[in-house]
């Protein structure tokens, strides 16, 4: 081969396998975009739930649906408390200190008023709804064993009995007209009586009628009952009643989850 042909032959360049030879095309796919970051942030917030201020906002909105003037009352209470501390500061010759001390107390007073009204609004929202008595029992604090499901139900009238067990004994909370639930209460007494002999059985009828207890006062009424049992005895009574089971009758009517269409009617026959 001649020297001229050797010079004209292209020589291959050696490249390391780890380094690309060409220029990169497009944007790198490893880093998330701004839209993806915003979406991930929204998902984290949705999973975490609302914060402290978000919860207060939700409670305020719920309460305002029942009591539209709640905002004005909170403002009036807060300003009243702030004015008291401001006057004390003026009398002591340092109104700025009185103002600074009064601000947190004014917010605390307004928040306390909101919590009390929110509790009443919550009971007002569930009143006259099936299972409202059971929802009111869930507000009881430690020391009570409350069952989520009704202890007894009348399939014809849809009257309900919820049961709570505590140191006062067994409390049957009825839901329905006062005169109509007596038969259901007597039946429940006969059912649980033999397994909890010598244990007091109290009956509280909830509702708005005469001789009934409003839902918002149910917890207060149960706390006033005399304590007869120890915590150990409460657990024993609960176990004995649990052995009876809780077989509720199926109410009359059509179950929408099991309803089947009338195929003849669909065909026009």
Secondary structure, 3 states (H helix, E strand, C coil): CCHHHHHHCCCCCCCCCCCCCCCCCCCCCCCCCHHHHHHHHHHHHHHHCCCHHHHHHHHHHHHHHHCCCHHHHHHHHHHHHHHHHHHHHHHCCCHHHHHHHHHHHHHHHHHHHHHHHHHHHHHHHHCCCCCHHHHHHCCCCCCCEECCCCCEECCCCCCEEEEEEECCEEEEEEECCCCCCHHHHHHHHHHHHCCCCCCCEEEEEECCCCCCECHHHHHHHHHCCCCCCCHHHHHHHHHHHHCCCCCCCCCCCCCCCCCCCCHHHHHCC
